Amino acid sequence: MSLDPAIKRLTRQQMAWRAAQDIADGSYVNLGIGMPELVARYVPAGRHVTYHTENGLLGFGERPPEGQEDPDLVNAGKKPVTLLPGAALFHHADSFAMIRGGHLDLSILGAFQVAQNGDLANWQAGEDAIPAVGGAMDLVSGVKQVFVLTEHTTRDGQPKLVERCSYALTGAGVVTRVFTDLAVVDVIDRQFVVREIVDGLSLDALRALTGADLHEAGAPGLLKAA
C-alpha cells in the first residue's frame, strides 16, 4: 500500500528531535552512524545528556559551523563534532570497555528491519551489506536500552517493521522502542504497540504499511509533521 500523498511524514530532523525527547535526564547515550547522529543536535530543556561515540569520545555536541571543523574531532560516522565542557577523549579499546561493561544507558541505532520480538537487523540487507557489523553487536548487548530510528518503509514501500527479520541479525530481542517517520512504536511482550502516529494517518493505514500486527495501549498520541 502506498501512503496518501496528503499525509506528511516526519523529516529526519523531526524524527531525531522526537527520539531525543525520550532520553532520560542524566543518560549516557551512544549514537549510531547515519540518522541517529542527528540526535546530538537535540537535548531537551532542563536535561543533561552525555553522548558517546565508539571511536573514543564522551561528551560531544552537534556539528561545528562551516569552516571550523577539526579533523581529529569526529564521530563514528566520520562526521565533525564539537566538544562540550567536561568532554573526554580515549582509546578505542577503552570505549568498548565502557560499552561491554554496561556503563551506557542507551544506544540509538538505524535499522534495515526490526521484528516484533525486538530482533534487530541493521548491517546486512542482501547486496546492501557494509564491510562488517562494526560495533553494533557490542552496543545492543552492552547497553541497558536500544532505540531504533528509521523510516517506516524502504524506498520501494517494503515494511521495515516485520514479524521476523529476513536479514542477518545484529541482536536478538534487544529493541525497546522504534521511532519512524510515521509512528512511535514500542516492543512489549514480543509485540509492536503503537504509542504515537503521524497526524492524519489512520491505524488501519499504518497497519497496511507494517509487516506485523500492531497493537494499541489506549489512543495513540499525534505526531505533527512540518
Summary of the structure (lengths in Angstrom):
residues: 226
radius of gyration: 17.3
end to end distance: 23.1
largest distance: 49.2
contacts: 734
relative contact order: 0.17
helix: 17%
strand: 31%
